[in-house]
């Protein structure tokens, strides 16, 4: 018998190396495959959208102007048109409601009423002082007023009369005293010259500055 010297060839295969992600065990005997997150695009973080046509934060709505009605005025008072316009502009600037602007109007009326009351009180004090004046008041007051009226016959006397009435100065003791003295100068027998009585009406220069010949 012949001997078989051809031994069977042994082939060694090198197994492929496989790297697997470690399994995460949530429970005994159960393997959970971990999925790696997808890469984030660089354009999303590095280049954000700078303009949005629809959506996003909306601009605030434009504020509507406040509408004011006529302000209430007490009897005898009237609000000037220009003053009313200024009040409304002031209210719009500070976002004041109708009631708040009305309080400003009321304050203005109260201040004016107080001013009128103070003026009337001052005029009454002038009347009392005139009546008590030793030279022109008391029993002489009626005659002093009649004499003082003569000064109003001079040029522009009618305008001076209106000023005295409107301001109340026609009751001031110093004004009445001064006008009384002017009225005395206008009396025919009060102007004396070297030739006797002068019944002519003196000029304003003579009344205010005296005789220039002296």
Steps between C-alpha positions, in 0.01 A plus 500: 500500500626846415515766770304828437729779594264782381347635824190716464585874482383712791358840407497771764255789435564825690168626632410858409529747782170663573473793738156520644364763725472370853161372585311670776325263727175636632393173651673172556523304180376789282738690277410851374667639195613863536443711190748782447334842438521643154743783448346850517542714197741785554273734302233473769716640780752712317264673259165567676209646304498875545167582334156356559214592276237302686496405864740601772457803724244747370555879521281681753183652363500877456334684790180679415481871602272584792181679403392782733156654528426859601624580847250612763516867600303670780247770420665825403822335382601409146799296387705667231539294182879520510504395865277202420740393224799521736317293762419228248858490374621474858258217567616311189865542596457352846221254408252672732133400494216752474452510877864588567503791253170623645670526840759731347219714358328510841827605665541787253146620571558484876820704468320765294209513746743543786678781315169680438401462867834642614462795261150572630623484858779747419254741335277484809800588714564803276137614542527471879828695496345775283200538727729525800738749334528813712550737205270363229274251679238512769258790456722638222481186287197599289643842418843347431350262245312780325819704476704202384251441217606832347841350420327254269385786276857537376609339171489119523308531823243249375774240446647570845152455648468154343843401632411613851177298494642181346802491732321617813757776545217753499449398864862544610543786750814633332335503156193677633718751685708572191197532271334730754797735493497499119128577509565798730747641248229486235260716703475854360580674829807289574727638226629846593728718286632852536197635315247330726299183458559293189193307391668327207569130511871435583715291272634159601844658541362749753319227691791256512804732520364830626555847356825507307536874571555433870 
